[in-house]
Amino acid sequence: MSSPIEVVNMSPEDYRKRKVALITGITGQDGSYLAELLIEKGYQVHGIIRRSSSFNTGRIEHLYKDAHENPKMRLHHGDLTDSTCLVHIISKVLPTEIYNLGAQSHVKVSFDMSEYTADVDAVGTLRLLDAIRTCGLSHLVRFYQASTSELYGKVAEIPQSETTPFYPRSPYGVAKMYAYWITINYREAYNMYACNGILFNHESPRRGRTFVTRKITCAVASIHLKKQECLYLGNLDAKRDWGHARDYVEGMWRMLQQESADDFVLATG
Ligand SMILES: C[C@H]1O[C@H](OP(=O)(O)OP(=O)(O)OC[C@H]2O[C@@H](n3cnc4c(=O)[nH]c(N)nc43)[C@H](O)[C@@H]2O)[C@@H](O)[C@@H](O)C1=O
């Protein structure tokens, strides 16, 4: 096994051959599908999880048994609000690819917790990008930023395209707007391979129950089982493009396998 000094002195090609991924937000819908995909592709996968008094690893339990039983996956306690731990984890793991999927991702909640949303979603992205620099890995690591169709917010045209101007309409959208531009800024200022994936809504059986698709499907099941009588919803005029999360995580991986970094939109059309 190579020492950390030998690893950071490798050529970018040899460094990437190690196939080590670090995922923030690994316990979420996308993180769990991405971890599965990367393990299948022969990556060693590392995930950052937030400390919680209750178990929050339900979506990745089938992948993570014990570090001794599954050496392909390791979890680290950490948080996007804590730069020290990000530097510590990155310097230990020496990832070849970093996927920043960690976020306060609920649009409605971002109005109730706007400062927290900005701290995690906007400044958290900056902390992660800067941790890569602090570890001296800017020229070696490939970085994926989970951007969002919420950047289009009050849409300037229908349908949206790569050239549609952004107009975020929530603290979530505005925080993600900062993350989008800081990713581009690090790409241009430090020549980092850093991509934004602007993803439209994507769903799966692993989608959290507070998002509208799962709220409705779970309610239908509960009503059928006579455990619930009615369902209360909010704005019914919104329109959404829905893809499947499993397809979209493959898109994330492909964005990091290009010759040069760019920003991409994923939607079903
Ligand atoms: C791309 C984007 O995708 C997601 O954001 P979202 O589209 O807001 O997701 P949602 O499932 O909460 O809402 C869908 C629509 O449905 C409306 N809606 C009506 N009634 C209820 C309702 O009762 N609950 C909820 N949650 N929504 C409702 C709601 O107002 C909205 O117009 C996140 O992953 C986000 O992180 C992201 O980046």
The ligand as a MOL file (V3000), in Angstrom:
LIG
                    3D

  0  0  0     0  0            999 V3000
M  V30 BEGIN CTAB
M  V30 COUNTS 38 41 0 0 0
M  V30 BEGIN ATOM
M  V30 1 C -35.2400 19.6730 -7.6070 0
M  V30 2 C -35.7870 19.8830 -6.2150 0
M  V30 3 O -36.7280 18.8350 -5.9440 0
M  V30 4 C -37.2630 18.8100 -4.6250 0
M  V30 5 O -37.9720 20.0190 -4.3280 0
M  V30 6 P -39.5430 20.1940 -4.5420 0
M  V30 7 O -39.8620 20.2140 -6.0130 0
M  V30 8 O -39.9840 21.3940 -3.7660 0
M  V30 9 O -40.1160 18.8290 -3.9390 0
M  V30 10 P -41.4740 18.4560 -3.2020 0
M  V30 11 O -41.7050 17.0120 -3.4940 0
M  V30 12 O -41.4280 18.8400 -1.7550 0
M  V30 13 O -42.5820 19.3660 -3.8890 0
M  V30 14 C -43.0020 19.1680 -5.2160 0
M  V30 15 C -44.1170 20.1490 -5.5240 0
M  V30 16 O -45.3050 19.7100 -4.8710 0
M  V30 17 C -45.9020 20.8020 -4.1710 0
M  V30 18 N -46.6910 20.2970 -3.0440 0
M  V30 19 C -48.0400 20.3940 -2.9500 0
M  V30 20 N -48.4610 19.8710 -1.8010 0
M  V30 21 C -47.3600 19.4270 -1.1480 0
M  V30 22 C -47.1850 18.7900 0.1100 0
M  V30 23 O -48.1330 18.5480 0.8400 0
M  V30 24 N -45.8980 18.4800 0.4500 0
M  V30 25 C -44.8320 18.7540 -0.3600 0
M  V30 26 N -43.5700 18.4000 0.0320 0
M  V30 27 N -44.9850 19.3690 -1.5620 0
M  V30 28 C -46.2370 19.7000 -1.9460 0
M  V30 29 C -44.7020 21.6420 -3.7540 0
M  V30 30 O -45.1120 22.9720 -3.4510 0
M  V30 31 C -43.8470 21.5570 -4.9850 0
M  V30 32 O -44.2630 22.5150 -5.9180 0
M  V30 33 C -36.1420 18.6750 -3.6340 0
M  V30 34 O -35.4570 17.4520 -3.8540 0
M  V30 35 C -35.1560 19.8340 -3.7690 0
M  V30 36 O -34.0390 19.5630 -2.9480 0
M  V30 37 C -34.7330 19.9950 -5.1900 0
M  V30 38 O -33.5920 20.3560 -5.4670 0
M  V30 END ATOM
M  V30 BEGIN BOND
M  V30 1 1 1 2
M  V30 2 1 2 3
M  V30 3 1 2 37
M  V30 4 1 3 4
M  V30 5 1 4 5
M  V30 6 1 4 33
M  V30 7 1 5 6
M  V30 8 2 6 7
M  V30 9 1 6 8
M  V30 10 1 6 9
M  V30 11 1 9 10
M  V30 12 2 10 11
M  V30 13 1 10 12
M  V30 14 1 10 13
M  V30 15 1 13 14
M  V30 16 1 14 15
M  V30 17 1 15 16
M  V30 18 1 15 31
M  V30 19 1 16 17
M  V30 20 1 17 18
M  V30 21 1 17 29
M  V30 22 1 18 19
M  V30 23 1 18 28
M  V30 24 2 19 20
M  V30 25 1 20 21
M  V30 26 1 21 22
M  V30 27 2 21 28
M  V30 28 2 22 23
M  V30 29 1 22 24
M  V30 30 1 24 25
M  V30 31 1 25 26
M  V30 32 2 25 27
M  V30 33 1 27 28
M  V30 34 1 29 30
M  V30 35 1 29 31
M  V30 36 1 31 32
M  V30 37 1 33 34
M  V30 38 1 33 35
M  V30 39 1 35 36
M  V30 40 1 35 37
M  V30 41 2 37 38
M  V30 END BOND
M  V30 END CTAB
M  END
